[in-house]
Amino acid sequence: MALYNEQRLKIYNSMTGEKEIFSPLSEGYVGMYVCGPTVYSNVHLGNCRTFISFDLVFRYLKHLGYKVRYVRNITDAGHLENDAETGEDRIAKKARLEQIEPMEVVQRYTIDFHNILQKFNNLPPSIEPTATGHIVEQIETIKKIVEKGFAYEVNGSVYFDVFKFNKEHHYGKLSGRAIEDMIANTRELAAQSDKRNPQDFALWKKAEPQHIMRWPSPWSDGFPGWHLECTVMSSKYLGEEFDIHGGGMDLKFPHHECEIAQGEAATGKDPVKYWMHANMLTLNGKKMAKSTGNNILPTEIFTGDNENLSKAFSPSVARFFILQANYRSILDFSDEALKASEKGFNRLLEAVRNLDLLAVSSSSSFSVEEWKQRCYDAMNDDFNSPILIATLFDAVKFINSVKEGEGKISETDKETVKSTMEAFIFDVLGLVDTTVENTDQTEKLSGAVDILIKLRAQARENKDFATSDQIRDQLLSIGIQLKDGKEGTAFSFE
Ligand SMILES: [Zn+2]
């Protein structure tokens, strides 16, 4: 029997504001769509938090035995400078400023995005479609929405008719907004736009002559509206209705609201069963912003090269820190908090390594099965990773008490603790034991020093003392000391 039958997962659904028992549309299979990055600059740490949160979701669903198709898009066209659909395409603007092709911008920042997520040990999604790779499908969906009467064409652009849609459906149901309030809050003047109402949004925009990213369509040479790609790519790969849609909190409105409207207008079906939103990341209690210097790039964490940091931290420590908060809470990033996480992370890994050394008894002084279920309970409660981590530390205390001779553990319980700790730490939380990597590197380094010692011995045999001294002195200058003795030459790292 699959684990998902024994462990009842609950997910907080942003649509209903409640934790609901997770029951996928098709038993044993999960379709999950997460809004990916617009690849016009280096990936933000805040975005990394969102993708690490959904990596945790992906990993836990797989751990429970579900077959998961995880789709995460790359926005490489159509995302304009501001959400009111004005300004230049973000990618085209960067291309213009750097005098390179838009696709060079896309390539550069897609590679950066993949590199950073790989460092954080995120699993790649099952499919990573691009907006420019789905222009044909986007045009077909616009045609459908126009046919159903929920969109209109003006001067070569096509707009979604929010008011018409709202007569039969509810525009604003995800973000809890009423259309009347949206009208009251709008500052856009209708006269400046071709739209019938400022709330309407573009499905297709006619390209200005200087706009380089353009495609032919029945309406004009132009480009798709930003919200459309997610509707089109999610339905293409997951169906008109699918299980989980995720993204950052900031995408709830208007992006996700527009996705729902487009999906319902095109197919008559509400596309998503469970909406999930990851909260934001602050730095030292304030919003991150390049302009104020209150900003950190992911690579700067790994090098320590940022005025907000006192040292470098490994990607696993940063990931551990991120997972110590619930994905729905605001997380505040700081040097102090990272240092505390590093200590905790090392204690956790040390306990896992100590497990093998524990002497076994005929019984245990700790209820291992109950503890194991508490680990699952934490994750079943809307992927509550901070509670899971706290529960893992209960085992750390227990392991240390056995080590000190104060507690007892049986052979089978030791196996259960080991397999459970490893499953949750490495498979579900996706953390990496960097000390294992270090041990491996230390072995290689020792091998390299041995080679140098042999070369030095050969040089001495050949009476080439200049070379032999050079090897000894230069190794010493980088902190490796050679000691000649009767048994040959030994070395130590200073
Ligand atoms: Zn999206």
Boltz pocket constraint, residues with backbone or C-beta under 6 A from the ligand:
constraints:
  - pocket:
      binder: B
      contacts: [[A, 34], [A, 35], [A, 36], [A, 226], [A, 227], [A, 230], [A, 255]]
      max_distance: 6.0
